Amino acid sequence: MEKIDFQLAKIVGTSTKKGWSQVHTFTPTEPEKLTRRGQLLAVISLGELEGEVEAVSVGREVISRLHEEYYGNLVGNPLERLEEAIKKVVAEVKPGAEIEIAATAVIGEILYLAVFGQGRLVLAREGKIATVLTGEGTASGRLQNNDVFFLGTGKIFEIIAEGTLRAALVTDSPEEATETLVPIIHAQEESGTIAGLVAKAKREQSEEAIELEEKKEKVSVKKKLSMGLNLTVFLQTLQQKVRPLLFQLRRKLKVEAVYLKGEGEKKRRSQKTVITVALVLFLLLAVSVVLGTRQRKQLGQGKTASALLQEAKAKKEEGAALLELNPLKAKELLLEAQNLVREIESEGAPEPAVGEFKQELESLLAKVLREHEVAPGVYFDLELIKAGASGSDLDVSAEQVIILDPSKSTVYGLGVSDKKSAILAGGEELKGANQVAAFLPKIFVLTEKGVVQGEETKKQKLVIEADEAWGKIADLRAFGGSLYLLGQKGEIWKYTGVEEGFSGRQAWLQGEAKPDLNEAVSMAIDGAIWILKSDGAILKYVRGVRDVFGVAGLDKPLTNPTVIYTDADQERLYLLDQGNSRVVVLAKSGEYHSQYLWEGIKDASGLVASEKEGKILLLVGSKVYEIKIK
């Protein structure tokens, strides 16, 4: 089965209170998912929601649900599964909201298309353009090499004239196409529900074609080496002729040696002549053997180095093309190229081009590995607020970092952008505190007696009493007006906010089989709930049900991780990996994004991040350190 890869370019309007849109692309790393469900390309728009924040939150949930519905079940026809996934996701969206989804899945050469709303797909092939599908429905077909298609929400086709779109799609690349279309989109006052994707199909070479190219390369190499091989043949021929002469000479010397005793000067001169000739022949043989061996070795090494370098260059070029489309695959290919370079260097073969190629490769690897050694500066010293202060846990709410200091039974507030600091809560009620969460102006602290609530200028009060059913609580988080307690007995306890405080205890996880949360250490909530375990496992739950999630592309496993952080405003997951003295950043689909290395991370007890401000904040004793997000 032939495989199609893509060059992609995205068009996304500016989100507003009236609309939100996004382009979602995904290529599975698991072979079975890739074989059965292929690459997913989708454009999504939302309208008529209550504000920009809600639109963004719902939009992210739609993408997450589309992903899990389509890839969560590998049984059945891909087209039917894609259509069912879209219908199910649309049905879950808030009543009254306007939603459009146009999605394609590509498996091998086959493209499957499903549309809900007024989206459509336009295909350009060999200079001809046709609309494949307009409005709700499904379609499928075979892609050809260099096909270009445009997948868009309904609004984009109202703005862009057919002639303009035609001219854009017959350009050389998707990037050139979007250079024509983007200015038109951005000129619109309301572009929130506009999203489009330009994709150019590129067929990967079959194994047979690759084999043919390799054979041609071998023939070419043989021709280039023919002159050198002639020298080797000559030396080998010389050796073959000299060996018999030496053999005969050796026998003659032995015979003459028997009769030399008692003979005259004539015999001695004959002996000297024979010995001289023997030495000359022996030296000639030795020289020929040395030269022949060296020549064969050099020719063999040159051939190997040349072939390895060509293979490394091919992998580097493929990896460079995939840097944005599929970083994981790009990383894999570039590391393979790096290993080939090391193999060339280990052979010691003279190859001037290797040095220049190695520099180019290292530059690309730096982009894809995204491994940053940092030296964070002190963002804030808590002792400026209170002498002897030392934080143990932190949270963030309304652009403020909330820091718990159990030694002083105090909670501090620190501005994310302006560093304004204050004491938000404190006193005997916070004695024995070990976790803090916030939904400002309310602050929640887990103590030995239960959950204490504090508000600025108000006295703290116990709002939820400790419960034996909890077991040991690993983490406390506030989300959407409710409190969530992560219990190591295998349950997440939810307390819903009501007018007079909180409702009774509710088991949030669904199903009779409870997960093993003995090693749970941290929890984060962005609509879904993310749980981090001390062995490095990350669990994701949506509406109380376990969701499929796996980490891919991490160079080495997490060792003694202690914190997972994200929220509805962050696009990624942030992990405090104490054992490896690093902060690991993952996409919410599980793919590795980047990592930050610093020896002091092994002593950090808390972490929060603000992608808006471009910073990661680490709590280490009395100090808060800042890492710039790159």
Residue pairs with C-beta under 8 A, 6 or more apart in sequence:
1 108
1 109
2 108
2 109
2 203
2 204
2 206
3 108
3 109
3 203
3 204
4 106
4 108
4 109
4 143
4 201
4 202
4 203
4 204
5 201
5 202
5 203
5 204
5 322
5 325
6 39
6 41
6 106
6 199
6 200
6 201
6 202
6 325
7 173
7 174
7 175
7 199
7 200
7 202
7 321
7 325
8 25
8 41
8 174
8 197
8 198
8 199
8 200
8 324
8 325
9 173
9 174
9 175
9 177
9 178
9 197
9 198
10 23
10 25
10 178
10 195
10 196
10 197
10 198
11 23
11 152
11 156
11 178
11 181
11 182
11 185
11 194
11 195
11 196
11 197
11 198
12 21
12 22
12 23
12 194
12 195
13 19
13 21
13 155
13 185
13 188
13 191
13 192
13 193
13 194
13 195
14 186
14 191
14 192
15 21
15 52
15 55
15 56
15 192
16 52
16 190
16 192
17 51
17 52
17 55
18 47
18 48
18 190
18 192
18 193
19 45
19 46
19 47
19 55
19 190
19 191
19 192
19 193
20 45
20 46
20 47
20 49
20 52
20 55
20 56
20 58
20 59
20 192
20 193
21 43
21 44
21 45
21 46
21 59
21 153
21 192
21 193
21 194
21 195
22 43
22 44
22 45
22 59
22 63
22 195
23 41
23 42
23 43
23 44
23 195
23 196
23 197
24 40
24 41
24 42
24 43
24 44
24 63
24 66
24 67
25 39
25 40
25 41
25 42
25 197
25 325
26 39
26 40
26 67
26 589
27 34
27 39
27 40
27 325
27 326
27 329
28 34
28 37
28 39
28 71
29 328
29 552
29 553
29 591
30 550
32 74
33 71
33 74
35 107
36 74
36 78
36 107
37 70
37 71
37 74
37 78
37 81
37 105
37 107
38 78
38 105
38 106
38 107
38 108
38 112
39 105
39 106
39 107
40 67
40 70
40 71
40 103
40 104
40 105
41 103
41 104
41 105
41 106
41 151
41 197
41 199
42 63
42 66
42 101
42 102
42 103
42 104
42 151
43 100
43 101
43 102
43 103
43 119
43 151
43 152
43 153
43 195
43 196
43 197
44 59
44 62
44 63
44 66
44 99
44 100
44 101
44 153
44 195
45 98
45 99
45 100
45 117
45 153
45 155
45 192
45 193
45 194
45 195
46 55
46 58
46 59
46 62
46 93
46 97
46 98
46 99
46 193
47 97
47 98
47 99
47 192
47 193
48 96
48 97
48 98
49 55
49 58
49 94
49 97
53 568
55 192
56 568
57 527
57 568
58 93
58 94
58 97
60 526
60 527
60 568
61 527
62 89
62 93
62 99
62 101
64 527
64 528
64 542
64 588
65 88
65 89
65 92
65 542
66 85
66 86
66 89
66 101
66 103
67 589
68 542
68 547
68 548
69 84
69 85
69 88
69 89
70 81
70 82
70 85
70 103
70 105
71 548
72 548
73 81
78 105
78 107
78 112
79 105
79 112
79 114
79 138
79 140
82 103
82 105
82 112
82 114
82 138
83 114
83 138
86 101
86 103
86 114
86 116
87 116
89 101
90 99
90 101
90 116
93 99
98 193
99 116
99 117
100 116
100 117
100 118
100 119
100 153
100 154
100 193
101 114
101 115
101 116
101 117
101 119
102 113
102 114
102 115
102 116
102 117
102 119
102 120
102 121
102 151
102 152
102 153
103 113
103 114
103 115
104 111
104 112
104 113
104 114
104 121
104 149
104 151
105 111
105 112
106 112
106 143
109 142
109 143
109 144
109 203
110 140
110 141
110 142
110 143
111 140
111 141
111 142
111 143
111 149
112 138
112 139
112 140
113 121
113 132
113 133
113 138
113 139
113 140
114 137
114 138
115 121
115 133
115 135
115 136
115 137
115 138
116 136
117 135
117 136
117 153
117 154
118 134
118 135
118 153
118 154
118 155
118 157
119 135
119 151
119 152
119 153
119 154
120 131
120 132
120 133
120 134
120 135
120 151
120 152
120 154
120 157
121 131
121 132
121 133
121 139
121 149
121 150
121 151
122 129
122 130
122 131
122 132
122 149
122 150
122 152
122 165
122 169
123 129
123 130
123 131
123 132
123 147
123 148
123 149
124 147
124 148
124 149
124 150
124 166
124 169
124 170
125 144
125 147
125 148
127 170
129 165
129 166
129 169
129 170
132 139
132 141
132 149
133 139
135 154
143 201
144 201
144 203
145 201
145 202
145 203
146 200
146 201
146 202
147 200
147 201
148 169
148 170
148 174
148 177
148 198
148 199
148 200
148 201
149 198
149 199
149 201
150 165
150 168
150 169
150 177
150 196
150 197
150 198
150 199
151 196
151 197
151 199
152 194
152 195
152 196
152 197
153 193
153 194
153 195
153 196
155 193
155 194
156 185
156 194
156 195
156 196
157 165
159 184
159 185
159 188
159 194
160 181
160 184
160 185
164 180
164 181
164 184
165 181
167 180
168 176
168 177
168 178
168 180
168 181
168 198
169 177
169 198
171 177
171 180
173 200
174 198
174 199
174 200
177 198
178 198
181 196
181 198
185 191
185 194
185 196
188 194
205 213
217 307
217 310
221 303
221 306
221 307
225 299
225 302
225 303
228 295
228 298
228 299
229 299
231 295
232 292
232 295
232 296
232 299
235 288
235 289
235 291
235 292
235 295
236 292
238 284
238 288
239 285
239 288
239 289
239 292
242 281
242 284
242 285
242 288
243 285
245 281
246 278
246 281
246 282
246 285
249 274
249 277
249 278
249 281
250 278
252 274
253 274
253 275
253 278
256 267
256 270
256 271
256 274
259 267
260 267
260 268
260 271
301 347
301 348
301 349
302 349
302 350
304 344
304 347
304 349
305 344
305 347
305 349
305 350
305 351
305 354
306 351
308 340
308 341
308 343
308 344
309 340
309 341
309 344
309 351
309 353
309 354
309 357
311 340
312 337
312 340
312 341
312 344
312 357
312 361
313 337
313 357
315 333
315 334
315 336
315 337
315 340
316 333
316 334
316 337
316 357
316 360
316 361
316 364
318 333
319 329
319 330
319 331
319 332
319 333
319 334
319 337
319 364
319 368
320 330
320 334
320 364
321 330
322 329
322 330
322 333
323 330
323 364
323 367
323 368
327 368
327 553
327 591
327 592
327 593
328 552
328 553
328 591
328 592
330 368
331 368
331 369
331 553
331 592
334 361
334 364
334 365
334 368
335 365
337 361
338 361
338 365
341 354
341 357
341 358
341 361
344 351
344 354
345 354
369 555
370 593
370 594
370 595
370 630
371 555
371 594
371 595
371 597
372 594
372 595
372 596
372 597
372 630
373 597
373 598
374 596
374 597
374 598
374 627
374 628
375 598
376 598
376 600
376 618
376 625
376 626
376 627
377 625
377 626
378 623
378 624
378 625
378 626
379 419
379 615
379 617
379 623
379 624
379 625
379 626
380 414
380 419
380 421
380 623
380 624
381 622
381 623
381 624
382 389
382 390
382 391
382 403
382 405
382 412
382 622
382 623
382 624
383 389
383 622
384 421
385 412
385 421
385 422
385 423
386 405
386 408
386 410
386 412
386 423
388 407
388 408
388 622
389 405
389 407
389 408
389 410
389 412
389 622
390 405
390 407
390 408
390 621
390 622
391 403
391 404
391 405
391 412
391 605
391 606
391 619
391 621
391 622
391 624
392 404
392 405
392 406
392 434
392 605
392 606
392 619
393 403
393 404
393 434
393 435
393 436
393 605
393 606
393 619
394 401
394 402
394 403
394 404
394 436
394 606
394 607
394 608
394 617
394 619
395 401
395 402
395 436
395 437
395 438
395 477
395 478
395 608
396 402
396 416
396 438
396 567
396 608
396 610
397 438
397 439
397 440
397 478
398 440
399 415
399 416
399 417
399 610
400 413
400 414
400 415
400 416
400 438
400 440
401 413
401 414
401 415
401 416
401 608
401 617
401 624
402 411
402 412
402 413
402 424
402 436
402 437
402 438
402 440
402 443
403 411
403 412
403 413
403 414
403 436
403 606
403 619
403 624
404 410
404 411
404 433
404 434
404 435
404 436
404 445
405 411
405 412
406 430
406 432
406 433
406 434
408 426
409 426
409 427
409 428
409 430
409 431
409 433
410 423
410 425
410 426
410 430
411 423
411 424
411 425
411 426
411 430
411 436
411 443
411 445
411 454
412 421
412 422
412 423
412 424
413 420
413 421
413 422
413 423
413 424
414 420
414 421
414 624
415 421
416 610
416 613
416 615
416 617
417 613
424 443
424 454
424 456
425 443
425 445
425 454
425 460
427 459
427 460
429 447
429 452
429 454
429 460
429 461
429 462
430 445
430 447
430 452
430 460
431 447
431 448
432 447
432 448
432 449
433 445
433 446
433 447
433 452
434 446
434 447
435 445
435 446
435 473
435 475
435 476
436 443
436 444
436 445
436 446
436 476
437 443
437 444
437 476
437 477
437 478
437 483
438 444
438 478
439 478
439 479
439 481
441 455
441 456
442 453
442 454
442 455
442 478
443 453
443 454
443 455
444 451
444 452
444 453
444 454
444 463
444 476
444 478
444 483
445 451
445 452
445 454
445 460
446 452
446 473
446 476
446 485
448 466
449 462
449 465
449 466
450 462
450 463
450 464
450 465
450 466
450 467
451 462
451 463
451 464
451 476
451 483
451 485
451 495
452 460
452 461
452 462
452 463
453 460
453 461
453 462
453 463
453 501
454 460
454 461
463 501
463 502
464 483
464 495
464 501
464 502
467 493
467 505
469 489
469 493
469 505
470 485
470 487
470 489
470 493
471 487
471 488
471 489
472 487
472 488
472 489
473 485
473 486
473 487
473 488
474 486
474 487
474 488
474 517
474 520
474 521
474 522
474 523
475 485
475 486
475 520
475 521
475 522
475 523
476 483
476 484
476 485
476 486
477 483
477 484
477 486
477 523
477 524
477 525
478 484
479 525
481 496
481 497
482 494
482 495
482 496
482 497
482 502
483 494
483 495
483 497
483 502
484 492
484 493
484 494
484 495
484 508
484 523
484 525
484 529
485 492
485 493
485 495
486 492
486 517
486 520
486 522
486 523
486 531
487 493
487 517
488 517
488 518
488 519
488 520
489 514
489 517
490 509
490 514
490 515
490 516
490 517
491 507
491 508
491 509
491 514
491 517
492 507
492 508
492 509
492 523
492 529
492 541
493 505
493 506
493 507
493 508
494 505
494 506
494 507
494 508
495 502
495 503
495 504
495 505
495 506
496 502
496 503
496 506
497 503
508 529
508 544
509 515
509 541
509 544
510 543
510 544
510 545
511 544
511 545
515 539
515 546
517 531
517 533
519 533
519 534
519 535
519 537
520 531
520 532
520 533
520 534
521 532
521 533
521 534
521 561
521 562
521 563
522 531
522 532
522 561
522 562
522 563
522 564
522 565
523 529
523 530
523 531
523 532
523 564
524 530
524 532
524 564
524 565
524 566
524 567
524 573
525 567
526 566
526 567
526 568
526 570
526 588
527 542
527 568
528 540
528 541
528 542
528 547
529 540
529 541
530 538
530 539
530 540
530 564
530 566
530 573
531 538
531 539
531 540
531 541
531 564
532 538
532 561
532 562
532 563
532 564
532 575
533 539
534 560
534 561
534 562
536 557
536 558
536 559
536 561
538 549
538 551
538 564
538 573
539 546
539 549
540 546
540 547
540 548
540 549
541 547
549 590
550 590
551 586
551 590
551 592
552 590
552 591
552 592
553 591
553 592
554 584
554 586
554 592
555 592
556 580
558 575
558 577
558 579
558 580
558 584
559 577
559 578
559 579
559 580
560 577
560 578
560 579
561 575
561 576
561 577
561 578
561 579
562 576
562 578
562 605
563 574
563 575
563 576
563 606
563 607
564 573
564 574
564 575
564 576
565 573
565 574
565 575
565 576
565 607
565 608
565 609
566 572
566 573
566 574
566 588
566 609
569 610
569 611
569 612
570 609
570 610
570 611
571 587
571 588
571 611
572 585
572 586
572 587
572 588
572 593
572 609
572 611
573 585
573 586
573 587
573 588
574 583
574 584
574 585
574 607
574 609
574 616
575 583
575 584
575 585
575 586
576 583
576 601
576 604
576 606
576 607
576 618
577 583
577 584
577 601
578 601
578 602
578 603
578 604
579 602
581 597
581 598
581 599
581 600
581 601
581 602
582 595
582 596
582 597
582 598
582 601
583 595
583 596
583 601
583 607
583 616
583 618
583 627
584 592
584 595
585 593
585 594
585 595
585 596
586 592
586 593
587 593
594 630
596 616
596 627
598 627
600 618
600 620
600 625
601 618
603 620
603 621
604 618
604 619
604 620
604 625
605 619
605 620
606 618
606 619
607 616
607 617
607 618
607 619
608 616
608 617
609 615
609 616
609 617
609 629
610 617
611 629
614 628
614 629
615 626
615 627
615 628
615 629
616 626
616 627
616 629
617 624
617 625
617 626
617 627
618 624
618 625
618 626
618 627
